[in-house]
Amino acid sequence: MSKTNYFADNQSPSAIKSISRKTHQGFNLIPGQGVEDHVNEESNFRDVCMCYTLPVDGSPKIFVKQRVNNGADLSDFEVSDRYNVDNTGLVCQWPSEDVLAYFCLSHADMFRSKRVIELGSGYGLAGLVIAATTEASEVVISDGNPVVVDCILLTSVNVKLKFLKLLVMGGFKGDSDIQHSIEDNSKAFGNTKVKALALHWDEEVTYNISNTFDVIVASDCTFFKEFHNALACTVKLLLKNDGHSEAIFFCPKRGDSLDKFLEKIEENGLHFSITENYDSEVWKRHQGFMTGDDTCPSYDKHHCYPLMVRITL
């Protein structure tokens, strides 16, 4: 994802909170807890290995390294300037990603034997869930920020995805056995191929991936209007031309931002549908927030509740 100078001036913790209006704990559809943390002495940010327990039979687990502090530091801005990307994927795990991951988990048949890509993944929880539970043929987890992609490569894809299946089959054996057991049990992940990819929406899609994906997923990726056309073009370039491919976005309205994005979708010859009530559990929690749930006193429907947008060629 490209950026403008807006980010360099406005990505302080207070600015990020202002534009995002995260729910206090998100929708908490996939509960997670920190199992190991590390403080970066240079930035003073705390990174944590989060263990997410998936609400399905066997209670499998996914491990994701992510930042705990809601903010960005100088090194983030240096990366932002060098690669012409934004930093929002580094800030935290956004609530719409939780909803997207839960929806994918609940609709595994949509992804079975399909080639799937997550755009603007941040820490990539949804992509990891798809790869681990749906028997997709391939999952590509992409973001424009190379720091985010490195996190996915080093801690989520190369190690933790295989370790997920190890946990389901044999339980946690402790760090001393993990590295050996990962290799010994790598086939337990099935035939799903998993890749992490640095992908900029405003660049021509290369990497031999044009028109190769059955399903595109993304969450909360339409806030910045300057990215709308590039994102719409990327969707069009990535979807297979077979009449069955689609993109599934979960995005709050955020003023007129979503509407403006959908205008670009139509301008690029794509079609879309919007669903407000797409899952009973998500809707129940949304209704609870709307009626004054104390866990989210600042909840606002138009900034916090993700609508489901399905996009086709």
Residue pairs with C-beta under 8 A, 6 or more apart in sequence:
1 85
1 86
1 120
1 143
1 144
1 145
1 200
1 201
1 202
1 221
1 227
1 230
2 84
2 85
2 86
2 144
2 200
2 201
2 202
2 226
2 227
2 230
3 80
3 84
3 85
3 86
4 226
6 224
7 77
7 80
7 86
7 87
8 77
8 80
8 81
10 19
11 72
11 76
11 77
11 80
11 86
11 87
11 88
12 71
12 72
13 69
13 70
13 71
13 72
16 70
16 71
16 72
16 88
16 91
17 70
19 223
20 88
20 91
20 94
20 223
21 298
21 300
21 303
21 304
22 70
22 92
22 94
22 95
22 304
23 95
23 289
23 296
23 299
23 304
24 295
24 296
24 297
24 298
25 295
25 296
26 93
26 94
26 95
26 98
27 95
27 98
27 99
27 102
27 282
27 285
27 286
28 98
28 285
29 55
29 98
29 99
29 101
29 102
29 281
29 282
29 285
30 52
30 53
30 54
30 55
30 98
30 101
30 102
30 105
30 125
30 129
31 52
31 53
31 55
32 50
32 51
32 52
32 53
32 64
32 93
33 50
33 51
34 48
34 49
34 50
34 51
34 68
35 48
35 49
35 50
35 51
35 63
36 48
36 49
37 46
37 47
37 48
37 49
37 68
38 46
38 47
38 48
39 45
39 46
39 47
40 46
40 47
42 75
43 73
43 74
43 75
44 73
45 67
45 68
45 69
45 71
45 73
46 67
46 68
46 69
47 65
47 66
47 67
47 68
48 65
48 66
48 67
48 68
49 63
49 64
49 65
49 155
50 63
50 64
50 65
50 66
50 93
51 61
51 62
51 63
52 61
52 62
52 63
52 64
52 125
53 59
53 60
53 61
54 60
54 61
54 62
54 105
54 129
54 132
54 133
55 102
55 105
56 105
56 133
58 168
60 132
60 133
60 164
60 165
60 167
60 168
61 164
61 167
62 125
62 128
62 129
62 132
62 156
62 160
62 161
62 164
63 155
63 156
63 160
63 163
63 164
64 93
64 123
64 124
64 125
64 128
64 155
64 156
64 160
65 123
65 151
65 154
65 155
65 156
66 92
66 93
66 123
66 151
67 90
67 91
67 92
70 91
70 92
71 91
72 87
72 90
72 91
76 87
76 90
76 147
77 87
79 85
79 87
79 145
79 146
79 147
80 86
80 87
80 145
83 144
83 145
83 146
84 200
85 144
85 145
85 146
85 200
86 144
86 145
86 224
87 145
88 94
88 122
89 120
89 121
89 122
89 123
89 143
89 145
89 148
90 122
90 145
90 147
90 148
93 122
93 123
93 125
94 122
94 219
94 220
95 220
95 304
95 306
96 219
96 220
96 250
96 251
96 252
96 306
97 122
97 123
97 125
97 126
97 219
97 220
98 125
99 219
99 250
99 282
99 306
100 126
100 217
100 218
100 219
100 248
100 250
100 306
101 125
101 126
101 128
101 129
102 279
102 281
102 282
103 248
103 250
103 278
103 279
103 282
103 308
104 110
104 111
104 126
104 129
104 130
104 133
104 134
104 217
105 129
105 133
105 134
106 279
108 133
108 134
108 135
109 134
110 134
110 215
111 130
111 134
111 135
111 136
111 215
112 134
112 135
112 136
113 135
113 136
113 137
114 136
114 137
114 214
114 215
115 136
115 137
115 138
115 140
115 212
115 213
115 214
115 215
115 240
116 127
116 130
116 136
116 138
116 139
116 140
116 213
116 214
116 215
116 216
116 217
117 139
117 140
117 141
117 142
117 197
117 209
117 213
117 215
117 216
117 217
117 238
118 124
118 126
118 127
118 130
118 139
118 140
118 141
118 142
118 216
118 217
118 218
119 142
119 199
119 201
119 216
119 217
119 218
119 221
119 231
119 234
119 235
120 142
120 143
120 144
120 218
120 219
120 221
121 127
121 141
121 142
121 143
121 148
121 152
122 143
122 148
123 148
123 151
123 152
123 156
124 141
124 143
124 148
124 152
124 156
124 196
126 217
126 219
127 139
127 140
127 141
127 152
127 217
128 141
128 156
128 157
128 160
128 161
130 136
130 139
130 217
131 139
131 141
131 161
131 192
131 194
132 161
132 164
132 165
132 189
135 190
135 191
135 192
136 192
137 191
137 192
137 193
138 192
138 193
138 194
138 195
139 192
139 193
139 194
139 195
140 194
140 195
140 196
140 197
140 209
140 213
141 152
141 156
141 157
141 194
141 195
141 196
141 197
142 149
142 196
142 197
142 198
142 199
143 149
143 152
143 198
143 199
144 198
144 199
144 200
144 201
145 198
146 198
149 196
149 197
149 198
152 196
153 196
156 196
157 194
157 195
157 196
159 182
161 189
161 194
162 182
162 185
162 186
162 188
162 189
163 178
163 182
164 189
165 185
165 188
165 189
165 190
166 173
166 178
166 181
166 182
166 185
166 188
168 188
169 185
169 188
170 181
170 185
173 181
197 207
197 209
199 205
199 207
199 234
201 227
201 230
201 231
201 233
201 234
202 227
202 230
205 234
205 237
205 238
209 238
210 237
210 238
211 237
211 238
211 239
211 240
211 241
212 238
212 240
213 238
213 239
213 240
213 245
214 240
214 244
214 245
215 245
215 246
215 247
215 248
216 235
216 238
216 239
216 245
216 246
216 247
216 248
216 311
217 247
217 248
217 249
218 247
218 248
218 249
218 250
218 251
219 249
219 250
219 251
219 306
220 250
220 251
220 252
220 306
221 227
221 231
221 249
221 251
222 228
222 231
222 249
222 251
222 254
222 257
222 258
222 261
223 254
223 257
224 257
225 257
225 260
225 261
228 260
228 261
228 263
228 264
229 264
229 267
229 268
231 261
231 264
232 261
232 264
232 265
232 267
232 268
232 270
233 268
235 247
235 265
235 270
235 311
236 268
236 269
236 270
236 313
239 245
239 246
239 247
239 312
239 313
241 313
243 313
245 312
245 313
246 310
246 311
246 312
247 309
247 310
247 311
247 312
248 308
248 309
248 310
248 311
249 308
249 309
249 310
249 311
250 306
250 307
250 308
250 309
251 258
251 261
251 306
251 307
251 309
252 258
252 302
252 303
252 304
252 305
252 306
252 307
253 259
253 302
253 303
253 307
254 302
254 303
255 302
258 307
258 309
262 272
262 274
262 309
265 271
265 272
265 311
266 272
269 313
270 311
270 312
270 313
271 311
271 312
271 313
272 309
272 310
272 311
272 312
273 309
273 310
274 307
274 308
274 309
275 307
275 308
275 310
276 307
276 308
277 283
278 308
286 301
286 305
289 295
289 296
289 299
289 304
289 305
290 299
290 301
293 299
296 304
